[in-house]
């Protein structure tokens, strides 16, 4: 049977409850019973949609990934519309993966919980690896596009460049997350954009021929 809008809304509601529990109490707090209570549903209804904790966590992770992807695509569309250099768009895109506000901090906590759980769950590990590789490949594609438009030198290999940029982005995300939330805005957060721009400047050394005047 095709999924109805009500079906999808309930799945999103359950995913939101999982995220809330992880953010407030940690992964160990996520049980079917607690998720049901947080979502305002019966245990039986939650089990109708998700049989196990791992299924709920996987769906919550995919919901988080979809939200980030939607913001990233909006950044890219805006960059194309306003003819911004790829390097500038990439700086904006990469900040979407860094927990600089409450929403992104929640997303990051869910992603960390998912990655931790995947260490002992091969099915989750496959999704975690696929997601990480896709992000790295997206960055490599941006570097390749930079070569075509003149922002990146011809001899730059997109894959090593993408690995480096991904590592910097992930490291910055962890640094921000580890800082107490009430202190991050005054300490680590102001360093994020300058550091990303500095790393991108190592790769994107030229000027876009398409947008140059």
N, CA, C and O of each residue as an XYZ file, in Angstrom:
852
protein
N       0.843     -1.205      0.000
C       0.000      0.000      0.000
C       0.871      1.246      0.000
O       1.884      1.286      0.697
N       0.494      2.267     -0.772
C       1.274      3.497     -0.773
C       1.182      4.193      0.571
O       0.158      4.125      1.251
N       2.267      4.867      0.948
C       2.288      5.577      2.206
C       1.491      6.875      2.088
O       1.617      7.614      1.112
N       0.676      7.130      3.096
C      -0.136      8.341      3.099
C       0.631      9.464      3.776
O       1.668      9.242      4.400
N       0.092     10.693      3.639
C       0.714     11.838      4.307
C       0.683     11.654      5.815
O       1.618     12.045      6.514
N      -0.401     11.054      6.319
C      -0.512     10.807      7.758
C       0.546      9.808      8.219
O       1.126      9.956      9.295
N       0.786      8.805      7.407
C       1.810      7.803      7.706
C       3.179      8.466      7.841
O       3.901      8.222      8.808
N       3.526      9.295      6.880
C       4.831      9.953      6.891
C       4.940     10.939      8.048
O       6.002     11.081      8.654
N       3.838     11.619      8.351
C       3.861     12.581      9.455
C       4.116     11.867     10.782
O       4.861     12.368     11.624
N       3.503     10.706     10.969
C       3.736      9.953     12.204
C       5.175      9.461     12.291
O       5.765      9.465     13.371
N       5.736      9.046     11.187
C       7.143      8.625     11.175
C       8.052      9.798     11.516
O       9.025      9.636     12.252
N       7.741     10.987     10.982
C       8.524     12.178     11.318
C       8.372     12.527     12.795
O       9.336     12.927     13.448
N       7.158     12.373     13.316
C       6.907     12.659     14.723
C       7.724     11.730     15.621
O       8.278     12.166     16.630
N       7.796     10.471     15.258
C       8.591      9.511     16.022
C      10.079      9.861     15.920
O      10.801      9.811     16.916
N      10.528     10.212     14.724
C      11.926     10.606     14.543
C      12.254     11.830     15.388
O      13.338     11.919     15.964
N      11.320     12.771     15.463
C      11.527     13.944     16.295
C      11.632     13.593     17.760
O      12.427     14.187     18.489
N      10.832     12.626     18.204
C      10.893     12.175     19.594
C      12.232     11.516     19.893
O      12.805     11.724     20.962
N      12.730     10.724     18.956
C      14.040     10.093     19.116
C      15.126     11.162     19.242
O      15.985     11.077     20.120
N      15.088     12.160     18.372
C      16.071     13.243     18.419
C      16.005     13.983     19.749
O      17.033     14.324     20.334
N      14.795     14.225     20.215
C      14.615     14.925     21.488
C      15.206     14.128     22.646
O      15.876     14.690     23.513
N      14.960     12.824     22.659
C      15.497     11.980     23.724
C      17.023     11.936     23.683
O      17.675     12.018     24.724
N      17.592     11.806     22.488
C      19.047     11.777     22.351
C      19.650     13.087     22.833
O      20.648     13.087     23.553
N      19.050     14.196     22.440
C      19.578     15.512     22.803
C      19.491     15.763     24.297
O      20.413     16.323     24.890
N      18.398     15.356     24.901
C      18.166     15.649     26.310
C      18.804     14.640     27.248
O      19.364     15.010     28.279
N      18.718     13.359     26.889
C      19.133     12.312     27.828
C      20.190     11.353     27.281
O      20.727     10.542     28.036
N      20.498     11.429     25.988
C      21.469     10.513     25.414
C      20.825      9.302     24.765
O      19.630      9.049     24.923
N      21.638      8.560     24.032
C      21.130      7.426     23.252
C      20.512      6.338     24.122
O      19.540      5.699     23.719
N      21.065      6.124     25.306
C      20.539      5.061     26.163
C      19.091      5.300     26.571
O      18.384      4.364     26.946
N      18.649      6.562     26.497
C      17.271      6.888     26.880
C      16.269      6.512     25.798
O      15.062      6.510     26.039
N      16.763      6.194     24.614
C      15.859      5.881     23.503
C      15.384      4.436     23.624
O      16.135      3.497     23.361
N      14.144      4.279     24.021
C      13.473      2.982     24.023
C      12.140      3.175     23.325
O      11.693      4.305     23.131
N      11.515      2.092     22.954
C      10.211      2.201     22.307
C       9.215      2.878     23.243
O       8.437      3.728     22.811
N       9.236      2.507     24.518
C       8.285      3.075     25.474
C       8.500      4.567     25.668
O       7.541      5.339     25.649
N       9.753      4.983     25.855
C      10.040      6.411     26.054
C       9.787      7.213     24.791
O       9.312      8.348     24.849
N      10.104      6.623     23.661
C       9.833      7.308     22.398
C       8.335      7.514     22.219
O       7.896      8.584     21.796
N       7.558      6.495     22.541
C       6.105      6.602     22.431
C       5.578      7.705     23.336
O       4.744      8.511     22.923
N       6.067      7.738     24.575
C       5.614      8.759     25.520
C       5.987     10.155     25.042
O       5.177     11.077     25.137
N       7.183     10.319     24.538
C       7.645     11.628     24.056
C       6.862     12.069     22.833
O       6.573     13.254     22.664
N       6.519     11.110     21.977
C       5.772     11.427     20.750
C       4.271     11.558     21.001
O       3.528     12.003     20.126
N       3.828     11.168     22.200
C       2.396     11.214     22.497
C       1.621     10.120     21.789
O       0.477     10.320     21.379
N       2.248      8.967     21.649
C       1.620      7.833     20.970
C       1.625      6.617     21.875
O       2.278      6.611     22.919
N       0.902      5.600     21.477
C       0.954      4.334     22.185
C       2.180      3.551     21.735
O       2.698      3.755     20.637
N       2.633      2.653     22.603
C       3.760      1.793     22.260
C       3.439      0.964     21.019
O       4.286      0.773     20.146
N       2.206      0.478     20.959
C       1.802     -0.330     19.815
C       1.877      0.430     18.503
O       2.252     -0.130     17.473
N       1.519      1.710     18.542
C       1.572      2.506     17.316
C       3.010      2.722     16.870
O       3.315      2.630     15.681
N       3.896      3.010     17.822
C       5.309      3.187     17.468
C       5.861      1.896     16.874
O       6.589      1.929     15.881
N       5.517      0.758     17.480
C       6.004     -0.527     16.975
C       5.407     -0.882     15.618
O       5.968     -1.692     14.880
N       4.281     -0.280     15.296
C       3.701     -0.478     13.970
C       4.621      0.108     12.893
O       4.732     -0.430     11.791
N       5.270      1.210     13.231
C       6.145      1.873     12.260
C       7.600      1.415     12.366
O       8.291      1.307     11.353
N       8.061      1.147     13.579
C       9.457      0.763     13.794
C       9.511     -0.391     14.786
O       9.029     -0.271     15.912
N      10.092     -1.494     14.373
C      10.125     -2.676     15.228
C      11.214     -2.602     16.287
O      11.075     -3.186     17.362
N      12.310     -1.879     15.991
C      13.453     -1.872     16.901
C      13.981     -0.459     17.119
O      13.626      0.476     16.401
N      14.824     -0.333     18.113
C      15.503      0.932     18.400
C      16.377      1.355     17.216
O      16.423      2.533     16.862
N      17.065      0.392     16.609
C      17.931      0.722     15.476
C      17.124      1.268     14.303
O      17.588      2.175     13.612
N      15.946      0.743     14.065
C      15.103      1.265     12.983
C      14.684      2.703     13.268
O      14.663      3.537     12.363
N      14.350      2.992     14.521
C      13.983      4.365     14.886
C      15.174      5.299     14.732
O      15.037      6.411     14.222
N      16.342      4.843     15.173
C      17.543      5.668     15.076
C      17.915      5.924     13.622
O      18.297      7.037     13.260
N      17.804      4.894     12.790
C      18.103      5.055     11.370
C      17.190      6.092     10.732
O      17.643      6.933      9.955
N      15.898      6.029     11.061
C      14.973      6.988     10.475
C      15.267      8.400     10.977
O      15.204      9.357     10.205
N      15.585      8.536     12.264
C      15.927      9.852     12.805
C      17.159     10.415     12.113
O      17.211     11.604     11.799
N      18.154      9.560     11.874
C      19.366      9.995     11.185
C      19.053     10.432      9.759
O      19.582     11.439      9.288
N      18.208      9.691      9.077
C      17.854     10.058      7.704
C      17.056     11.360      7.662
O      17.203     12.153      6.732
N      16.211     11.580      8.671
C      15.480     12.846      8.756
C      16.446     14.010      8.930
O      16.306     15.046      8.281
N      17.424     13.833      9.810
C      18.439     14.866     10.029
C      19.215     15.120      8.744
O      19.427     16.270      8.361
N      19.638     14.047      8.077
C      20.405     14.184      6.831
C      19.601     14.905      5.766
O      20.149     15.710      5.012
N      18.305     14.624      5.697
C      17.444     15.276      4.701
C      17.319     16.770      4.973
O      17.311     17.573      4.040
N      17.220     17.150      6.260
C      17.122     18.567      6.602
C      18.402     19.309      6.224
O      18.360     20.407      5.670
N      19.535     18.689      6.533
C      20.813     19.323      6.176
C      20.935     19.432      4.661
O      21.346     20.471      4.144
N      20.585     18.375      3.954
C      20.664     18.375      2.497
C      19.794     19.468      1.889
O      20.195     20.124      0.928
N      18.607     19.663      2.448
C      17.710     20.708      1.939
C      18.343     22.091      2.107
O      18.247     22.929      1.210
N      18.987     22.334      3.247
C      19.642     23.620      3.466
C      20.838     23.789      2.534
O      21.070     24.873      1.999
N      21.591     22.712      2.345
C      22.746     22.762      1.449
C      22.305     23.087      0.029
O      22.904     23.936     -0.631
N      21.268     22.420     -0.439
C      20.789     22.668     -1.800
C      20.272     24.090     -1.958
O      20.414     24.691     -3.022
N      19.671     24.629     -0.898
C      19.205     26.022     -0.942
C      20.403     26.969     -1.048
O      20.362     27.950     -1.790
N      21.466     26.669     -0.305
C      22.688     27.488     -0.382
C      23.263     27.461     -1.792
O      23.680     28.491     -2.321
N      23.283     26.272     -2.401
C      23.846     26.140     -3.749
C      22.989     26.888     -4.760
O      23.515     27.601     -5.615
N      21.673     26.731     -4.667
C      20.792     27.454     -5.590
C      20.985     28.964     -5.468
O      21.037     29.679     -6.469
N      21.089     29.433     -4.236
C      21.282     30.866     -4.010
C      22.624     31.326     -4.574
O      22.732     32.417     -5.134
N      23.646     30.480     -4.420
C      24.959     30.830     -4.951
C      24.966     30.926     -6.464
O      25.571     31.834     -7.034
N      24.285     29.977     -7.120
C      24.191     30.009     -8.578
C      23.403     31.235     -9.035
O      23.793     31.925     -9.977
N      22.290     31.493     -8.351
C      21.442     32.625     -8.730
C      22.187     33.952     -8.623
O      22.023     34.830     -9.470
N      23.001     34.096     -7.587
C      23.713     35.353     -7.361
C      25.156     35.302     -7.867
O      25.950     36.198     -7.581
N      25.489     34.256     -8.616
C      26.789     34.131     -9.281
C      27.953     34.275     -8.317
O      28.890     35.036     -8.557
N      27.878     33.525     -7.213
C      28.955     33.548     -6.236
C      30.023     32.524     -6.624
O      29.696     31.497     -7.218
N      31.279     32.780     -6.303
C      32.334     31.793     -6.556
C      32.060     30.499     -5.794
O      31.432     30.509     -4.735
N      32.537     29.397     -6.343
C      32.316     28.103     -5.708
C      32.895     28.089     -4.299
O      32.278     27.537     -3.388
N      34.065     28.683     -4.103
C      34.698     28.684     -2.783
C      33.801     29.335     -1.738
O      33.702     28.845     -0.613
N      33.150     30.431     -2.100
C      32.275     31.117     -1.143
C      31.047     30.263     -0.835
O      30.617     30.171      0.315
N      30.494     29.647     -1.859
C      29.332     28.773     -1.651
C      29.718     27.587     -0.776
O      28.955     27.190      0.105
N      30.902     27.017     -1.014
C      31.356     25.877     -0.225
C      31.534     26.250      1.238
O      31.235     25.440      2.115
N      32.010     27.444      1.520
C      32.145     27.882      2.911
C      30.785     27.903      3.589
O      30.651     27.497      4.743
N      29.774     28.381      2.865
C      28.420     28.421      3.417
C      27.858     27.014      3.591
O      27.213     26.709      4.594
N      28.111     26.166      2.603
C      27.611     24.788      2.665
C      28.225     24.040      3.849
O      27.517     23.349      4.581
N      29.513     24.174      4.034
C      30.203     23.422      5.083
C      29.765     23.836      6.482
O      29.789     23.020      7.404
N      29.366     25.089      6.651
C      28.893     25.518      7.969
C      27.577     24.841      8.343
O      27.233     24.779      9.523
N      26.837     24.334      7.358
C      25.582     23.652      7.671
C      25.822     22.347      8.438
O      24.912     21.822      9.080
N      27.044     21.832      8.367
C      27.373     20.587      9.066
C      28.019     20.852     10.436
O      28.406     19.911     11.129
N      28.133     22.095     10.814
C      28.803     22.457     12.061
C      27.765     22.961     13.064
O      26.957     23.820     12.712
N      27.758     22.459     14.299
C      26.700     22.779     15.269
C      26.810     24.182     15.854
O      27.169     24.357     17.019
N      26.497     25.169     15.034
C      26.638     26.564     15.435
C      25.379     27.143     16.071
O      25.405     28.264     16.578
N      24.282     26.396     16.053
C      23.069     26.855     16.715
C      22.347     25.636     17.287
O      22.798     24.503     17.118
N      21.239     25.874     17.955
C      20.545     24.781     18.643
C      20.091     23.681     17.683
O      20.224     22.496     17.987
N      19.555     24.074     16.522
C      19.060     23.089     15.566
C      20.201     22.219     15.041
O      20.076     20.996     14.991
N      21.299     22.839     14.654
C      22.426     22.074     14.133
C      23.117     21.264     15.234
O      23.685     20.204     14.970
N      23.063     21.765     16.451
C      23.633     21.001     17.570
C      22.831     19.714     17.802
O      23.405     18.655     18.056
N      21.507     19.817     17.713
C      20.660     18.628     17.843
C      20.954     17.643     16.723
O      21.091     16.443     16.961
N      21.051     18.152     15.503
C      21.359     17.289     14.361
C      22.702     16.587     14.539
O      22.842     15.399     14.251
N      23.682     17.345     15.018
C      25.016     16.777     15.203
C      25.005     15.700     16.277
O      25.671     14.674     16.137
N      24.259     15.925     17.337
C      24.182     14.926     18.412
C      23.530     13.635     17.911
O      23.968     12.539     18.261
N      22.492     13.764     17.100
C      21.852     12.582     16.526
C      22.833     11.843     15.613
O      22.920     10.616     15.654
N      23.565     12.587     14.796
C      24.533     11.959     13.887
C      25.635     11.238     14.665
O      26.062     10.154     14.270
N      26.097     11.831     15.763
C      27.121     11.186     16.590
C      26.576      9.920     17.247
O      27.259      8.897     17.311
N      25.354     10.000     17.728
C      24.736      8.822     18.337
C      24.595      7.706     17.312
O      24.838      6.538     17.614
N      24.204      8.073     16.109
C      24.053      7.086     15.041
C      25.399      6.451     14.701
O      25.498      5.234     14.543
N      26.435      7.285     14.591
C      27.764      6.766     14.262
C      28.263      5.829     15.357
O      28.861      4.792     15.070
N      28.014      6.197     16.609
C      28.433      5.337     17.711
C      27.706      4.005     17.708
O      28.319      2.954     17.896
N      26.405      4.051     17.495
C      25.611      2.822     17.457
C      26.032      1.931     16.286
O      25.987      0.705     16.382
N      26.442      2.560     15.184
C      26.796      1.797     13.984
C      28.060      0.966     14.169
O      28.314      0.053     13.383
N      28.853      1.264     15.188
C      30.066      0.477     15.433
C      29.735     -0.985     15.708
O      30.541     -1.874     15.431
N      28.557     -1.227     16.251
C      28.156     -2.592     16.587
C      26.965     -3.078     15.771
O      26.379     -4.117     16.075
N      26.608     -2.321     14.732
C      25.445     -2.697     13.915
C      25.819     -2.546     12.443
O      25.789     -1.433     11.919
N      26.169     -3.630     11.768
C      26.627     -3.544     10.370
C      25.660     -2.822      9.440
O      26.099     -2.099      8.547
N      24.355     -3.001      9.628
C      23.388     -2.346      8.741
C      23.459     -0.830      8.903
O      23.378     -0.093      7.920
N      23.610     -0.364     10.144
C      23.748      1.069     10.389
C      25.107      1.568      9.901
O      25.216      2.677      9.378
N      26.132      0.750     10.075
C      27.472      1.146      9.635
C      27.504      1.387      8.127
O      28.178      2.302      7.653
N      26.774      0.564      7.377
C      26.726      0.725      5.919
C      26.115      2.069      5.549
O      26.591      2.735      4.629
N      25.062      2.474      6.259
C      24.419      3.764      5.990
C      25.344      4.909      6.393
O      25.455      5.905      5.678
N      26.009      4.766      7.541
C      26.937      5.793      8.010
C      28.067      5.999      7.010
O      28.427      7.134      6.697
N      28.626      4.899      6.509
C      29.713      4.980      5.532
C      29.222      5.598      4.226
O      29.899      6.445      3.644
N      28.057      5.178      3.772
C      27.498      5.711      2.530
C      27.279      7.215      2.633
O      27.581      7.952      1.695
N      26.758      7.673      3.764
C      26.502      9.097      3.958
C      27.798      9.891      3.964
O      27.886     10.949      3.341
N      28.809      9.378      4.671
C      30.098     10.062      4.748
C      30.773     10.125      3.378
O      31.346     11.151      3.014
N      30.707      9.041      2.628
C      31.318      9.013      1.295
C      30.614      9.963      0.337
O      31.258     10.597     -0.499
N      29.297     10.061      0.457
C      28.552     10.963     -0.404
C      28.946     12.412     -0.142
O      29.091     13.200     -1.077
N      29.118     12.762      1.130
C      29.539     14.121      1.471
C      30.922     14.407      0.900
O      31.145     15.466      0.313
N      31.844     13.477      1.066
C      33.191     13.656      0.522
C      33.147     13.776     -1.001
O      33.849     14.604     -1.583
N      32.313     12.939     -1.651
C      32.203     12.990     -3.113
C      31.590     14.314     -3.581
O      31.972     14.838     -4.627
N      30.649     14.849     -2.815
C      30.053     16.147     -3.155
C      31.119     17.245     -3.139
O      31.143     18.111     -4.013
N      31.999     17.199     -2.135
C      33.061     18.193     -2.046
C      34.062     18.004     -3.177
O      34.548     18.978     -3.752
N      34.372     16.741     -3.499
C      35.279     16.473     -4.620
C      34.695     16.994     -5.923
O      35.424     17.504     -6.775
N      33.371     16.866     -6.083
C      32.720     17.371     -7.288
C      32.821     18.899     -7.364
O      32.999     19.463     -8.443
N      32.709     19.550     -6.223
C      32.848     21.009     -6.195
C      34.263     21.418     -6.598
O      34.455     22.407     -7.306
N      35.257     20.644     -6.137
C      36.641     20.936     -6.537
C      36.817     20.723     -8.034
O      37.460     21.528     -8.708
N      36.248     19.643     -8.553
C      36.303     19.384     -9.999
C      35.657     20.518    -10.783
O      36.200     20.967    -11.793
N      34.499     20.979    -10.321
C      33.833     22.101    -10.991
C      34.688     23.358    -10.920
O      34.701     24.171    -11.844
N      35.408     23.504     -9.801
C      36.310     24.643     -9.677
C      37.428     24.598    -10.697
O      37.864     25.642    -11.183
N      37.903     23.395    -11.033
C      38.924     23.251    -12.071
C      38.375     23.687    -13.425
O      39.075     24.322    -14.215
N      37.125     23.343    -13.683
C      36.523     23.672    -14.980
C      36.294     25.173    -15.145
O      36.361     25.694    -16.258
N      36.025     25.865    -14.041
C      35.726     27.301    -14.174
C      36.928     28.187    -13.873
O      36.845     29.405    -14.032
N      38.045     27.600    -13.441
C      39.249     28.388    -13.220
C      39.555     28.723    -11.775
O      40.566     29.368    -11.500
N      38.713     28.306    -10.847
C      38.979     28.587     -9.431
C      40.012     27.645     -8.834
O      40.617     27.954     -7.807
N      40.219     26.492     -9.475
C      41.159     25.488     -8.978
C      42.158     25.161    -10.077
O      41.789     25.031    -11.244
N      43.428     25.029     -9.698
C      44.468     24.721    -10.676
C      44.246     23.337    -11.281
O      43.700     22.444    -10.632
N      44.673     23.171    -12.524
C      44.447     21.936    -13.267
C      45.102     20.723    -12.622
O      44.595     19.609    -12.757
N      46.218     20.914    -11.925
C      46.939     19.764    -11.383
C      46.424     19.319    -10.003
O      46.991     18.405     -9.403
N      45.376     19.942     -9.504
C      44.830     19.567     -8.202
C      43.956     18.319     -8.353
O      43.060     18.276     -9.196
N      44.230     17.306     -7.526
C      43.434     16.082     -7.519
C      42.222     16.304     -6.603
O      42.402     16.548     -5.410
N      41.007     16.227     -7.126
C      39.820     16.526     -6.309
C      39.662     15.638     -5.070
O      39.203     16.117     -4.033
N      40.036     14.347     -5.158
C      39.791     13.454     -4.028
C      40.625     13.813     -2.793
O      40.055     13.974     -1.714
N      41.959     13.947     -2.911
C      42.726     14.350     -1.726
C      42.286     15.716     -1.182
O      42.254     15.933      0.029
N      41.952     16.625     -2.094
C      41.485     17.939     -1.655
C      40.193     17.802     -0.862
O      40.010     18.466      0.159
N      39.296     16.938     -1.333
C      38.020     16.731     -0.643
C      38.228     16.066      0.710
O      37.554     16.406      1.682
N      39.161     15.115      0.776
C      39.453     14.450      2.050
C      39.955     15.474      3.061
O      39.547     15.468      4.222
N      40.829     16.338      2.613
C      41.365     17.376      3.515
C      40.267     18.311      3.985
O      40.168     18.588      5.180
N      39.445     18.800      3.079
C      38.388     19.740      3.445
C      37.355     19.076      4.350
O      36.859     19.695      5.292
N      37.034     17.819      4.064
C      36.079     17.099      4.909
C      36.633     16.920      6.315
O      35.913     17.086      7.299
N      37.916     16.580      6.405
C      38.547     16.388      7.718
C      38.535     17.686      8.522
O      38.270     17.673      9.724
N      38.818     18.792      7.864
C      38.794     20.091      8.548
C      37.385     20.413      9.031
O      37.196     20.846     10.168
N      36.402     20.203      8.171
C      35.015     20.488      8.532
C      34.571     19.623      9.712
O      33.965     20.128     10.657
N      34.869     18.327      9.661
C      34.472     17.424     10.736
C      35.206     17.757     12.032
O      34.629     17.664     13.115
N      36.472     18.142     11.924
C      37.226     18.530     13.112
C      36.677     19.788     13.747
O      36.581     19.872     14.971
N      36.319     20.755     12.945
C      35.723     21.984     13.465
C      34.380     21.700     14.131
O      34.060     22.267     15.176
N      33.602     20.818     13.514
C      32.298     20.463     14.091
C      32.479     19.871     15.480
O      31.731     20.198     16.402
N      33.468     19.002     15.630
C      33.711     18.374     16.928
C      34.206     19.397     17.948
O      33.815     19.353     19.114
N      35.062     20.313     17.510
C      35.555     21.348     18.412
C      34.411     22.224     18.927
O      34.350     22.545     20.114
N      33.515     22.603     18.030
C      32.372     23.430     18.436
C      31.462     22.660     19.375
O      30.995     23.196     20.380
N      31.211     21.401     19.044
C      30.286     20.601     19.852
C      30.826     20.351     21.258
O      30.063     20.339     22.223
N      32.118     20.153     21.373
C      32.712     19.872     22.677
C      32.701     21.084     23.606
O      32.719     20.945     24.829
N      32.670     22.255     23.016
C      32.648     23.472     23.828
C      31.280     23.601     24.500
O      30.258     23.338     23.866
N      31.245     24.004     25.778
C      29.948     24.233     26.414
C      29.088     25.156     25.565
O      29.568     26.172     25.061
N      27.825     24.804     25.408
C      26.950     25.528     24.485
C      26.899     27.020     24.764
O      26.859     27.826     23.834
N      26.899     27.395     26.035
C      26.802     28.816     26.372
C      28.114     29.561     26.167
O      28.144     30.790     26.223
N      29.208     28.822     25.928
C      30.507     29.462     25.719
C      30.961     29.414     24.269
O      31.839     30.178     23.869
N      30.373     28.523     23.477
C      30.836     28.314     22.106
C      30.757     29.579     21.265
O      31.645     29.850     20.456
N      29.701     30.350     21.456
C      29.504     31.559     20.637
C      30.647     32.555     20.807
O      30.969     33.301     19.882
N      31.259     32.567     21.991
C      32.325     33.537     22.257
C      33.718     32.964     22.058
O      34.698     33.709     22.052
N      33.820     31.643     21.896
C      35.148     31.029     21.815
C      35.421     30.406     20.453
O      36.091     31.010     19.615
N      34.916     29.226     20.233
C      35.246     28.482     19.022
C      34.477     28.960     17.794
O      35.041     29.052     16.704
N      33.196     29.262     17.966
C      32.336     29.594     16.821
C      32.887     30.713     15.934
O      32.821     30.587     14.712
N      33.431     31.807     16.494
C      33.946     32.868     15.621
C      35.115     32.432     14.740
O      35.426     33.091     13.748
N      35.758     31.333     15.098
C      36.902     30.852     14.315
C      36.473     30.020     13.114
O      37.267     29.808     12.197
N      35.227     29.543     13.104
C      34.804     28.559     12.106
C      34.913     29.093     10.683
O      35.606     28.505      9.854
N      34.239     30.195     10.394
C      34.236     30.718      9.021
C      35.635     31.102      8.550
O      36.011     30.714      7.444
N      36.435     31.851      9.337
C      37.794     32.159      8.878
C      38.646     30.923      8.603
O      39.420     30.901      7.646
N      38.505     29.888      9.443
C      39.284     28.673      9.224
C      38.831     27.926      7.970
O      39.658     27.430      7.205
N      37.523     27.848      7.764
C      37.023     27.212      6.544
C      37.494     27.969      5.307
O      37.946     27.365      4.335
N      37.386     29.282      5.351
C      37.803     30.095      4.201
C      39.296     29.949      3.931
O      39.723     29.929      2.777
N      40.093     29.848      5.000
C      41.534     29.686      4.831
C      41.857     28.342      4.179
O      42.715     28.274      3.299
N      41.185     27.287      4.596
C      41.415     25.973      4.002
C      40.930     25.921      2.557
O      41.587     25.335      1.697
N      39.793     26.527      2.297
C      39.277     26.561      0.924
C      40.201     27.364      0.017
O      40.338     27.047     -1.165
N      40.835     28.400      0.561
C      41.731     29.244     -0.232
C      42.968     28.482     -0.684
O      43.592     28.848     -1.680
N      43.327     27.429      0.039
C      44.457     26.601     -0.367
C      44.132     25.825     -1.634
O      45.007     25.568     -2.462
N      42.863     25.455     -1.776
C      42.416     24.669     -2.932
C      41.901     25.566     -4.049
O      42.272     25.398     -5.211
N      41.054     26.509     -3.697
C      40.448     27.419     -4.680
C      41.304     28.677     -4.768
O      41.037     29.680     -4.106
N      42.336     28.600     -5.599
C      43.344     29.675     -5.662
C      43.095     30.666     -6.805
O      43.711     31.730     -6.843
N      42.193     30.322     -7.736
C      41.976     31.169     -8.894
C      40.678     31.945     -8.849
O      40.000     31.993     -7.823
N      40.342     32.549     -9.971
C      39.115     33.332    -10.096
C      38.205     32.654    -11.119
O      38.668     32.167    -12.150
N      36.934     32.630    -10.826
C      35.967     31.990    -11.715
C      35.877     32.739    -13.036
O      35.535     33.921    -13.064
N      36.186     32.047    -14.132
C      36.107     32.681    -15.454
C      34.683     32.998    -15.840
O      34.424     33.956    -16.568
N      33.756     32.187    -15.350
C      32.350     32.350    -15.724
C      31.764     33.639    -15.184
O      30.973     34.303    -15.853
N      32.167     33.995    -13.941
C      31.562     35.154    -13.291
C      32.470     36.378    -13.293
O      32.055     37.463    -12.886
N      33.719     36.204    -13.755
C      34.659     37.331    -13.737
C      34.179     38.419    -14.701
O      33.659     38.148    -15.783
N      34.375     39.628    -14.267
C      33.995     40.778    -15.110
C      35.252     41.489    -15.594
O      35.161     42.482    -16.316
